[in-house]
Amino acid sequence: MIPTCGGGPVRLANTPLRRLAHAEYENTVRDLLGESPPAAVQRFPADPRVAGYDNSVNIAPTESLLEGYMESAETLAASIVAKLPNLLACNPQTAGEEACAGQFIRDFGRRAYRHPPDTEETAILMNVYRTGRGLTGADFSSAIRLVVTAILQAPQFLYRIEVGTGAAANGLKSLSDFEVASRLSYALWSTMPDEELFAAAAAGGLRTSQQVAAQAMRMLAHTKASQGLARFSSQWMPVADLATTAKDGQRFPAWNPTVAAALKQEMVALVEDVVRNGDRKFATLLTAPYSMLNGTLADYYGMPGAATGGSFRKVALDPARHAGVFTRAGFLGSQSMSDPDRPHAVRRGVFVRTHLLCQHMPPPPPEVAADFPEPQPNETLRQSLDRVTSAGACAGCHKMINPVGFGFEHFDADGRWRDQDAGKPIDASGELAGQDIFATDADGPYNGAAELAAKLAGSETAAACFARQYFTFTQGRPPESGDGCLLAGVHERAKAADYDVREMMLALASSPAFLQLATGDAP
Amino acid sequence: MNFLRWKPLSRRTILRGAFRGAALSVGLPILEAMQPRRASAQAARPRRFLGVFVPVGFSSTRADTEHTWNGPDKWTPQNTGKNWVMTPLLKPFEDVRDDISILTNLNFHAGGAHEGHASVLCAHDFIQTGGGMHAAAGGGRSVDQAMADQIGTGTKFKSLEVGAMAIGAYNQGYSMMISYTGARAGIRPQDNPMMVYSRLFADLSNGAGGSGGTQPDPAAQRLLAERRSVIDSVAANLALYKKRLGTRDGLRLDEHLSQIRAIERRVMSISGMTSGPGCRQPAQSSLGYRDETLTDKIVDVQRDFIMMALVCDLSRVITFVFGGSHYTGAYRHLPAPTWSTWSSYERHGMTHSCGGGADPRKECPVAMFETDMYNNKVMADFVRALKQTADGAGSLLDSTVMLGMTEVASGGGHNGGGSIWRGTTRTGRPTDSAWLIAGLPAAKGGVFQHGSHLRYKDGQTDQRQLQLALYEAVTGQSGAAARAWMPAGYSAAPLPGLRGDATTALMDFPNPV
């Protein structure tokens, strides 16, 4: 659906307090301490994926998670004691221990809390310092270690707290300079601000859309934008968990964890190449006649020699068969059954509807089995699916789902090209068709995934959906009605730039709504 | 049983510190564990709860066979009461049949084909988190957590959540979580034995071989003081921002605070080793917890750890989640020939291949039956372990209520329980569910009468009443106080029949249609 505004205010709907997603936590730890995230991070209870993304606002803290934070904080704090001289701007012997601790809390606290600690926050940390210093056997560095342990478990570090400044008007407050900096860095980099961004915040240089746009432009050109984009692209095209997707070893002996990991990298690299090195167009994501392969994948795709070794390079593909993200084995392999391994036209069709067109597909109604049909002898999967779903309560939805998924029939459960199913030639003809809310500007017949991709590449609905997906990723929730005018503005700007992905990202990040905080508790 | 691996607990290993104010005193030589083993009259043992979850039901198609026993339902026994006839799937319980109660035809309130994990222990309706199938989260505090509020505050761990191969279906975060501290706040079970060991038992060996003096371990004492200081600062920061933020975000900070307090209570008082005979430090485990060929060994080790945690009174509320059905390959320890037609080893997939809507009478693959049998062995081994583990003058089974559960009665097509029929079977009957309870027998000072197959009348009772009945048995509470954790206004009685009480809620089976 195309977002519309109707003249209302451009604002972000009220969003609950968000804690750092684990990926953000890990990136932040790296940037803050120069340390790899400790093993404890692997034991954090996994962030559930909500609406496809791992950063849902609706996740409550649990004891096991906080215990993980404690373990991680203790490990990290111990590991930085050795580097303390580099972290300290003062010498405790000459400056005095208390004064030097205060200096450390100001400096390190500002980076960890992502704002300068105020009087009360400083007092809490000084208290930790003094307690730690007073323990038997303690010294200055052990007390600083304790301060770091406390900081890494503080809500100011673990959450992205936004209080705003000044009084609310029309349910909106201005974000503080440092809150804007955090919004930017987590939206674009999936990590904390760098020194330049902090400096801009400290100088009051993030108050206008122009100022924020300039920062966002700088940030999108920075190498850190890659990690933010990779996190988005690997969840948009659901390859993030590919490493744990197993296949029937007898039917797909080539599929293994190394290949699965490489397929995830391929998807990330392809999106990166289009958005950061290429023409940046949404359409190109869907139609690029090339991909990024390494030696493992060149072999996997049956193109030995097209790439060698571990690094990825651009490899041209047959445009009649392949187009952009859709025909990559990572995506196709993620949307298949594993029991037994068969390509899953239903899952693929539903994915296109929900993730590419942002349509809500209702779950199967009561009285309908979620079973996958057992093909009868000499029956292709396509035939057996049609046989089972073309009648009764199933037909209503499946006539919108199956013909979309059938476009991918040339791709087996491991995502590789095939010419036959059950000994018969593949029929990859399909149709995008729907009524009312399911109708789109891409509707019509096509043959094969490349043609489907081309249709979606020219669709305003699909381009608007891409922006919605990106919004969901950055905001930790799908858009709500209160976000309508913001989304409409982003869409207009992206449309004017022929759906340039960077324009879309900039439009969202530099929207006036990005500088404001909706107050009051949303329903 | 691997109890030969236990080694005696050394003296001087236990820090006992009253939290806040009281000085730490360490190495109290009061543990009977440190004394020569002796048979002594024990005070009444504390009551405990152990929940054992196996996923995706059993290869039966009860929703279609209805009242006929001759169908493919391999779980439901013929005859009710003590004279139930052994079924293929209940075979693993043969030697403990007098110690268990088999509950069938209990309605599964707010089940759902792929959401039942969020309702086995939760009385609140589940919440769809929007992450697709298997992504439902519990809608409120689960019964085990509510029990822990009552009986768990004096032990080192208020509750323990342990598992094996507890990986979410299709990587959905919630599907391996049955315990919830509140709405959406699922607790992921720890399925790495190495981590369970270090959390539960590692600190018991600190200073092993020491003189057993009365001097506190300075390093341990300092760590406690440090953690206390950090937790104080976290609480102060939370209070600071609670003032600055709105109500909703303040509630989240409150939840954070309450979880931090739970950790605090635990890390501050490394005590609770009040149990006597049998408390031993187990051997560490180095099993690769994702090694698919070791599934059975991982389950065995985790069960041993759980038993010792109960014996040592480290916790009185424990849940165990065997997550194998959603993990491709988790049954690879079973003999390979079984799997010839199902080389992907994924049980969840198998359950979708039979008994469903397209062909309800289609039998499940033999391989699925094999995995059913393993799932039931997991539950039966827990019953046996409880029964065989000495606890005071008796066994753990005397004082522990064990609940064996699965989220769908019939895995085939996911019928029954959390049913694809969502509320009623195709023939209009209410959803079914499969439960086992064991332990806390009346004959040993408990309350339950075991050995029977209890067949509940169609649609009259549901699992929330079972949860309530177990809650009352474990906590000793009743009336309104016992329902504080349940949805507001919930008023149904605790499930009748478990205590041998006369009830009209039960029926015969098979019975005339």
Interface residues (C-beta under 8 A of the other chain):
Chain A: P16 L17 R43 P45 A46 D47 P48 R49 V50 A51 G52 S56 N58 I59 A60 P61 T62 E63 S64 L65 L66 E67 M70 A73 E120 E121 I124 L125 N127 V128 T131 G132 L135 T136 G137 A138 L146 T149 A150 Q153 A154 P155 Q156 I161 V163 D241 T244 T245 A246 K247 D248 G249 Q250 R251 M337 S338 D339 P340 D341 P363 P364 P366 E367 V368 A369 A370 D371 F372 P373 E374 V388 P478 T519 G520 D521 A522
Chain B: A113 T129 G130 G131 M133 A135 A137 E161 I167 G168 N171 Q172 G173 Y174 T181 G182 A183 R184 A185 G186 I187 R188 Q190 N192 M195 P218 R222 A225 E226 R227 S229 V230 D232 S233 V234 A236 N237 L238 L240 Y241 R244 L245 G246 T247 R248 D249 R252 L253 E255 H256 Q259 I260 A262 I263 T328 G329 W342 S343 S344 E346 H348 G349 M350 H352 S353 G356 G357 A358 G413 H414 I420 W421 R422 G423 R426
